[in-house]
Amino acid sequence: MADHKPMKILLIVLTWLVFLAMMFFNAMMGIASMYLKEWELFVSSTGNISDKYYLEITPAGWTFSIWGFIYVWQALWLIYATCALCRRSVEGPLYVSPDIFPSSLFFIYMFNNATNIAWLFLFDREYVEYALVALALCPFALYIMMFISCKQLDKYGSVMIQQGMGKDIWMVRVFLHNGLGIYAAWTTIATLLNFAMVLTYYAGMSQDTACTISLGVLAMELIIYFVTDNFLFDKYLRYTIVPYIVVIVALIGSIAKNWDVTKRNSIFTAALLGTAGLCFLVKIVLVIWRSRTRPIFEGKKKPMIM
């Protein structure tokens, strides 16, 4: 029987504090630059800086409201993880066994939050090259978190079914996996936009070429993700659907703001949107079909690994 782990409880509390700090600084970037300039915490807003470093593929302003969904989703999985402190499984406290929230998950998430905060200050001071490094680390940390979480759920999923914890499996999939997915997808796109800024305004590359490179990288990432998601790592990522929606929303926002039939990148963006939409539809069909014909964890008989 597993016992309580005070250090892990402290780790979860610390994760909440870092997350709230990240939320505070994100809120302050919009507020301080307009109403609290005397604080000198932030000197501008993300929107103003993006306008200064204009790109012909930057999405319309309304698409950035997705940050609200991202942060709400992060809060949901943290709340679920916190509730595990007060719940028990057959083997002991739920946050201890089954270990679906390993300590490494919280350490990496705090690192992610730190890179988010670092990006805010670097971008605000227009250190765009350094901001790119900080921003690129953000989705990278989320990819690692997704890998760890998917492995842990695969490891303990059949045991959770045997213990009548099927609802918890779905909570992990919906709150944690899709929460990390929406965050990772959007910060990946943001990284590519930041990359195009660096190529255009610091490397001296023409804007249309820089934007084409970023769109090309996004296209490559989309295809690689689609193939690995559906044909290599289906048992891990089957129900992680939100990343496709994020890409579609971002591309729609880009077309809504920048559409020009005479420009190469507008055509590229439209083609990429069609590809993303097709990938999303195929994903939905595969999820429905495989859920009926090849349900995950059904029939598995793995012992609990302590």
C-alpha positions as CSV (number, residue, x, y, z in Angstrom):
1,M,0.0,0.0,0.0
2,A,1.5,3.3,-1.1
3,D,1.8,6.1,1.5
4,H,1.5,9.9,1.1
5,K,4.6,11.7,-0.2
6,P,4.9,15.2,1.4
7,M,7.6,16.2,-1.2
8,K,5.3,15.5,-4.1
9,I,2.5,17.4,-2.4
10,L,4.9,20.4,-2.1
11,L,5.9,20.0,-5.7
12,I,2.2,20.2,-6.8
13,V,1.8,23.4,-4.7
14,L,5.0,24.9,-6.1
15,T,3.7,24.1,-9.7
16,W,0.6,26.0,-8.9
17,L,2.6,29.0,-7.7
18,V,4.7,29.1,-10.8
19,F,1.6,28.7,-13.0
20,L,-0.1,31.6,-11.2
21,A,3.1,33.7,-11.6
22,M,3.0,33.0,-15.4
23,M,-0.7,34.0,-15.5
24,F,0.1,37.2,-13.6
25,F,2.9,38.3,-15.9
26,N,0.8,37.5,-19.0
27,A,-2.0,39.6,-17.7
28,M,0.3,42.4,-16.7
29,M,1.9,42.6,-20.2
30,G,-1.5,43.7,-21.5
31,I,-2.4,45.9,-18.5
32,A,0.9,47.5,-17.5
33,S,1.8,48.7,-20.9
34,M,-1.5,50.7,-21.1
35,Y,-2.4,51.6,-17.5
36,L,0.6,51.1,-15.3
37,K,3.5,52.5,-17.4
38,E,5.1,54.0,-14.2
39,W,5.8,50.5,-13.0
40,E,8.1,49.9,-16.0
41,L,7.3,46.2,-15.8
42,F,6.4,46.1,-19.5
43,V,6.9,48.9,-22.0
44,S,4.6,47.6,-24.8
45,S,2.1,44.9,-25.6
46,T,2.5,41.8,-27.7
47,G,0.1,43.2,-30.3
48,N,2.0,46.4,-30.7
49,I,5.4,44.6,-31.1
50,S,3.8,42.2,-33.6
51,D,2.6,45.2,-35.6
52,K,6.1,46.7,-35.6
53,Y,7.6,43.4,-36.8
54,Y,4.9,42.9,-39.4
55,L,4.7,39.5,-41.2
56,E,2.3,38.7,-44.0
57,I,1.4,35.4,-42.3
58,T,0.6,36.7,-38.8
59,P,-2.9,35.6,-37.9
60,A,-5.7,38.1,-37.2
61,G,-5.9,39.5,-33.7
62,W,-9.0,37.5,-32.8
63,T,-7.1,34.2,-33.1
64,F,-4.9,35.2,-30.2
65,S,-7.9,34.8,-27.9
66,I,-6.9,31.1,-28.0
67,W,-4.6,31.9,-25.2
68,G,-7.6,32.1,-22.9
69,F,-8.6,28.6,-23.8
70,I,-5.0,27.4,-23.4
71,Y,-4.7,28.8,-19.8
72,V,-8.1,27.5,-18.8
73,W,-7.2,24.1,-20.0
74,Q,-3.9,24.2,-18.1
75,A,-5.8,25.1,-14.9
76,L,-8.2,22.2,-15.5
77,W,-5.5,19.6,-15.6
78,L,-3.8,21.1,-12.6
79,I,-7.1,21.1,-10.7
80,Y,-7.5,17.4,-11.6
81,A,-4.0,16.6,-10.5
82,T,-4.6,18.5,-7.2
83,C,-7.9,16.7,-6.6
84,A,-5.8,13.5,-6.8
85,L,-4.3,14.5,-3.4
86,C,-7.7,13.9,-1.8
87,R,-8.6,10.7,-3.6
88,R,-7.5,7.1,-3.2
89,S,-7.1,4.2,-5.5
90,V,-6.9,0.5,-4.5
91,E,-3.2,0.9,-3.9
92,G,-3.2,4.2,-2.0
93,P,-3.4,7.9,-2.6
94,L,-4.3,8.6,-6.3
95,Y,-1.4,11.0,-6.9
96,V,1.0,8.3,-5.8
97,S,-0.4,5.1,-7.3
98,P,-1.1,4.6,-10.1
99,D,1.6,7.1,-10.9
100,I,-0.1,8.9,-13.8
101,F,1.3,12.3,-12.6
102,P,5.0,11.5,-12.1
103,S,7.2,14.2,-10.4
104,S,9.0,14.8,-13.6
105,L,5.8,16.1,-15.2
106,F,5.6,19.0,-12.7
107,F,9.3,19.9,-12.9
108,I,9.1,20.1,-16.7
109,Y,5.9,22.1,-16.5
110,M,7.5,24.7,-14.2
111,F,10.4,25.0,-16.7
112,N,7.8,25.5,-19.4
113,N,6.1,28.3,-17.4
114,A,9.5,29.9,-16.8
115,T,10.3,30.0,-20.5
116,N,6.9,31.5,-21.1
117,I,7.7,34.3,-18.6
118,A,11.2,34.8,-20.1
119,W,9.7,35.2,-23.6
120,L,7.3,37.9,-22.3
121,F,10.2,40.1,-21.0
122,L,12.5,39.4,-23.9
123,F,9.9,40.1,-26.6
124,D,8.7,43.2,-24.7
125,R,12.3,44.6,-24.8
126,E,12.5,43.6,-28.5
127,Y,15.3,41.1,-28.0
128,V,13.6,39.1,-30.7
129,E,16.5,36.6,-31.3
130,Y,16.7,35.7,-27.7
131,A,12.9,35.6,-27.4
132,L,12.9,33.0,-30.2
133,V,15.1,30.7,-28.1
134,A,12.9,31.1,-25.0
135,L,9.8,30.5,-27.1
136,A,11.2,27.4,-28.8
137,L,11.9,25.8,-25.5
138,C,8.2,26.2,-24.5
139,P,6.7,23.6,-26.9
140,F,9.8,21.4,-26.6
141,A,9.1,21.0,-22.9
142,L,5.5,20.3,-23.7
143,Y,6.5,17.5,-26.1
144,I,8.5,15.9,-23.4
145,M,5.6,16.2,-21.0
146,M,3.3,14.6,-23.5
147,F,5.7,11.7,-24.0
148,I,6.0,11.1,-20.3
149,S,2.3,11.3,-19.7
150,C,1.3,9.0,-22.6
151,K,3.9,6.4,-21.5
152,Q,2.5,6.5,-17.9
153,L,-1.1,6.2,-19.0
154,D,-0.2,3.2,-21.3
155,K,1.7,1.7,-18.4
156,Y,-1.1,1.9,-15.9
157,G,-4.2,2.1,-18.1
158,S,-5.2,-1.5,-17.9
159,V,-4.8,-1.5,-14.1
160,M,-7.0,1.6,-13.9
161,I,-9.7,-0.2,-15.9
162,Q,-9.5,-3.2,-13.5
163,Q,-9.8,-0.8,-10.5
164,G,-12.9,0.9,-12.0
165,M,-11.0,4.1,-12.9
166,G,-12.1,4.3,-16.5
167,K,-13.4,7.9,-15.9
168,D,-9.9,8.9,-14.7
169,I,-8.4,7.6,-18.0
170,W,-10.7,10.0,-19.9
171,M,-9.9,12.9,-17.5
172,V,-6.2,12.4,-18.3
173,R,-6.9,12.3,-22.0
174,V,-9.2,15.3,-22.1
175,F,-7.6,17.6,-19.5
176,L,-3.9,16.7,-19.6
177,H,-3.2,15.3,-23.1
178,N,-5.5,17.8,-25.0
179,G,-4.5,20.6,-22.6
180,L,-0.8,20.0,-23.4
181,G,-1.7,19.5,-27.1
182,I,-3.5,22.9,-27.5
183,Y,-0.6,24.6,-25.7
184,A,2.1,22.8,-27.7
185,A,0.4,23.4,-31.0
186,W,-0.1,27.1,-30.5
187,T,3.4,27.8,-29.1
188,T,4.9,25.8,-32.0
189,I,3.1,28.1,-34.5
190,A,4.2,31.1,-32.4
191,T,7.8,29.9,-32.6
192,L,7.6,29.8,-36.4
193,L,6.2,33.3,-36.5
194,N,9.0,34.5,-34.2
195,F,11.5,32.6,-36.5
196,A,10.2,34.5,-39.5
197,M,10.6,37.7,-37.6
198,V,14.3,37.0,-36.9
199,L,14.9,35.9,-40.5
200,T,13.3,39.1,-41.9
201,Y,14.4,41.8,-39.4
202,Y,17.7,40.5,-38.2
203,A,19.0,38.1,-40.9
204,G,18.1,40.5,-43.7
205,M,16.0,37.9,-45.6
206,S,13.1,39.1,-47.7
207,Q,9.8,38.8,-45.8
208,D,8.1,36.6,-48.4
209,T,11.0,34.1,-48.3
210,A,11.1,34.0,-44.5
211,C,7.4,33.5,-44.3
212,T,7.5,30.7,-46.9
213,I,10.2,29.0,-44.9
214,S,8.1,29.1,-41.7
215,L,5.1,27.8,-43.6
216,G,7.2,25.1,-45.1
217,V,8.4,24.0,-41.6
218,L,4.8,24.0,-40.4
219,A,3.7,21.9,-43.3
220,M,6.5,19.4,-42.6
221,E,5.6,19.3,-38.9
222,L,1.9,18.8,-39.7
223,I,2.6,15.8,-42.1
224,I,5.1,14.2,-39.7
225,Y,2.7,14.7,-36.8
226,F,-0.3,13.3,-38.7
227,V,1.6,10.1,-39.7
228,T,3.2,9.5,-36.3
229,D,0.0,10.4,-34.5
230,N,-2.3,8.0,-36.5
231,F,0.0,5.2,-37.5
232,L,2.9,4.9,-35.1
233,F,1.7,6.2,-31.8
234,D,-2.1,5.6,-32.0
235,K,-2.3,3.9,-28.7
236,Y,-0.8,7.0,-27.0
237,L,-2.3,9.8,-29.0
238,R,-5.6,8.5,-30.3
239,Y,-7.8,10.9,-28.4
240,T,-5.5,14.0,-28.6
241,I,-7.5,15.9,-31.2
242,V,-7.1,19.6,-30.4
243,P,-3.7,20.2,-32.1
244,Y,-5.4,19.9,-35.5
245,I,-8.0,22.5,-34.5
246,V,-5.3,24.9,-33.4
247,V,-3.5,24.7,-36.7
248,I,-6.8,25.2,-38.6
249,V,-7.8,28.2,-36.5
250,A,-4.3,29.8,-36.9
251,L,-4.4,29.4,-40.7
252,I,-7.9,30.7,-41.0
253,G,-6.8,33.7,-39.0
254,S,-3.8,34.2,-41.3
255,I,-6.0,34.1,-44.4
256,A,-8.6,36.4,-42.9
257,K,-6.0,39.1,-42.2
258,N,-3.5,38.7,-45.1
259,W,-5.3,37.1,-48.1
260,D,-4.0,38.3,-51.4
261,V,-4.4,36.0,-54.4
262,T,-1.3,37.4,-56.0
263,K,0.9,36.5,-53.1
264,R,2.7,33.1,-52.9
265,N,2.3,32.8,-49.2
266,S,-1.5,33.4,-49.3
267,I,-1.8,30.5,-51.8
268,F,0.6,28.4,-49.6
269,T,-1.5,29.2,-46.5
270,A,-4.7,28.2,-48.2
271,A,-3.2,24.9,-49.4
272,L,-1.9,24.2,-45.9
273,L,-5.3,25.0,-44.5
274,G,-6.9,22.4,-46.9
275,T,-4.3,19.9,-45.8
276,A,-4.9,20.5,-42.1
277,G,-8.6,20.2,-42.6
278,L,-8.2,16.9,-44.4
279,C,-5.9,15.6,-41.7
280,F,-8.4,16.6,-39.1
281,L,-11.3,14.8,-40.9
282,V,-9.2,11.6,-41.4
283,K,-8.2,11.8,-37.7
284,I,-11.8,11.9,-36.6
285,V,-12.8,9.0,-38.8
286,L,-9.9,6.9,-37.6
287,V,-10.7,7.7,-33.9
288,I,-14.3,6.6,-34.4
289,W,-13.4,3.5,-36.3
290,R,-10.5,2.3,-34.1
291,S,-12.5,3.1,-30.9
292,R,-15.1,0.5,-32.1
293,T,-12.7,-2.1,-33.6
294,R,-9.5,-1.7,-31.5
295,P,-10.4,-0.2,-28.1
296,I,-7.3,0.7,-26.0
297,F,-6.6,-1.3,-22.8
298,E,-9.4,-3.8,-23.4
299,G,-8.3,-7.3,-22.6
300,K,-4.9,-6.2,-21.2
301,K,-3.8,-7.9,-18.0
302,K,-0.8,-6.1,-16.7
303,P,0.2,-6.1,-13.1
304,M,0.6,-2.9,-11.1
305,I,4.2,-1.7,-11.2
306,M,5.1,-0.1,-7.9
